[in-house]
């Protein structure tokens, strides 16, 4: 990682706009930013729109989750689509199995899909 910004408080559209402004104000040249969720990536798309930063030519932005809201932007968000239903379903099965005394794996790969979008 070349640069990073740690936020205190919740991750949100607004807090990510502040974080991106701080990140871009640093000395490092930033080509791309990857976020832990689409809400934050969407906030940064809004920041770029307000500041005239052309996506993805001047900065690439990618999110994580595959939220519908990211696809409704003027430039659809590039994101990793997670299988949230499968995650919840398998977690529920693991809780039931563990309560029955069965061993459950410490991790389960549910996969993801890359949704290319127009921001990276």
C-alpha positions, 0 to 999 in steps of 0.5 A, a space after each residue: 500500500 502506498 498511502 492510506 487513511 484510517 477513519 474513526 467512526 462509521 464508514 459512510 458516503 460522507 466520511 469517505 469523501 473526507 478520507 479521499 480528500 485527505 489521501 489525495 492531498 498527500 505527497 504520494 501519487 494515487 492511481 487507484 483506490 479500493 474500498 472495503 464497501 460500496 458505500 465508501 466507494 460511492 462517496 468517493 465517486 461523488 467527491 471526484 464528480 465535485 472536484 472534476 476528477 475524471 474516472 477512471 482516467 485520473 483515478 480508478 475507484 473500486 468497491 466491495 459488495 456489489 450494491 445496486 446503488 453503485 450501478 445507478 451512478 452516472 458511471 457504474 461502480 467497479 466492484 467485487 460482488 459478494 454473495 451475501 445471502 450465501 454467507 448468511 445461509 452458511 453462517 446460519 448452518 454453521 451456528 446450528 451445526 456447532 450448537 449440535 456439537 458438530 465441528 465446523 470449518 474455520 472458514 468457508 469460501 463463498 466466492 465473488 464476482 468482479 463487476 467491471 463498471 466504469 470507474 476502474 
